Amino acid sequence: MQRVSMQLTDVLSQQEDCELVEITQETGWRFIGIKTTIFLIRLFFFLPSYAKKHQADVILFSSMVTASVSHFIRKRTNVPMVGISHGHDVTLTNPMYQWLVPKIFRALDACISVSSATQQECLNRGLDPSKSKVLPNGFDVKDLANIPPKDEAVYQLEQKFGFRLKEKKLLVTVGRLIKRKGHEWFIREVLPQIKSDVIYLVIGDGAEFNAISKAAAGSPISDKILIAGRQPDEILQYAYAGADVFVMPNIKVPGDLEGFGVVLLEANVRQTPAIASDLEGIKDVITDGKNGYKIAVNDAKAFAEKIDEIIEKELPSLSLSSRTFVENKFSWIQVGQSYYNYLKEICSKY
């Protein structure tokens, strides 16, 4: 959400008749709860007067967490307020937060959801359909200038992790190691059924790290699995570019939601097609045969067979079409313009 917010503000600031004033909180994960609470309290006290001082036409909250302030300041400002909902910031299971969510929707003048699945979760919690709009996330076009050639990316990955990819195919997953991402399920149920000679690289950290590592160690093909943990951006770029197939094997977890899946775009723009579960926000990102394929949730056999089919028959053509597809549909140039047009529409009502 942080990266998306930064990219969105960058593209909005480039609009000729848009003056963007940012209010941000720089923080790492350490004490993030305390820091976020202090930030929200500060917004409560000074945001209405700050908006008046700058003669704001609209206040845009980058997530439902920051949009929670709207409920408490609604009577203190007549500036229209718009929130962006990403997924988990709507479905977070904390009872007090869920009590607050419908009140946030009533206070907001509009809510932008990053996917149809996220929109539905908002509607389920009381969002007025007339206030609802779906606009996807995007990828930063500046990334196109920094994509390493595939052979260089593969070489760097071999040097970093000590595996050899000669005559092998590389499957990559990038993301937080949490239950809904399905890493453990993929290792236990899908990998053993893949007939192609593959290496599976998992990059990320999170609560499920130990469980996933245990599944990998106990796998009959453990020598083909590498749980790499958190890695710097440079290694991420090599992983996206060096992969043959990006996999996102999400499973259904009550109370959790995959709002979009920006990592799919990160892979696609580097000519890496994606195979992912046909679930939640992923549905809005992948178009079968264009930038990858969606597989029925928990269908391990179909997941393995599709990976084999792509490797054997479609990899060159699907790799090229993946980049073309997301460039035309998901670049921040197009998405940012849609955001700008919608925000102008909201302002015109006032």
Number of C-alpha atoms within 10 A of each C-alpha: 14 9 10 17 14 13 18 23 15 15 18 19 15 12 13 7 8 11 13 13 12 10 9 9 11 6 10 8 7 8 9 11 10 9 16 16 13 13 15 17 13 12 17 17 13 11 20 20 12 12 17 13 9 10 10 16 19 18 21 19 22 22 23 22 19 18 25 22 21 29 18 14 17 17 10 12 14 14 18 21 22 25 24 25 27 28 26 17 20 25 21 15 13 9 8 9 15 14 11 12 24 19 17 23 26 16 21 23 21 24 28 26 26 23 26 20 23 26 26 16 19 24 16 11 17 14 22 16 13 9 16 18 18 17 18 25 25 23 26 20 15 10 12 12 7 10 16 16 12 18 12 13 21 22 15 17 21 14 11 10 11 9 14 13 15 7 7 12 17 18 23 23 26 25 18 19 24 18 20 19 23 21 28 22 19 22 21 17 17 21 24 15 15 17 12 16 13 19 22 22 22 23 20 17 18 13 11 18 20 13 15 23 20 12 19 22 15 12 17 12 13 15 12 16 20 18 18 15 17 17 12 8 9 9 16 19 18 22 28 30 26 28 26 26 27 28 29 24 28 24 21 17 12 9 11 16 25 22 29 25 22 20 17 27 29 23 30 31 29 26 29 32 33 30 25 24 25 20 21 20 23 23 21 17 22 26 14 13 14 20 28 28 21 23 20 14 17 19 13 20 15 15 26 21 16 17 26 19 13 20 18 11 10 14 20 15 14 22 24 18 21 25 21 16 18 22 21 10 15 20 20 24 18 14 19 25 15 14 20 16 12 16 20 14 11 18 17 9 7 10
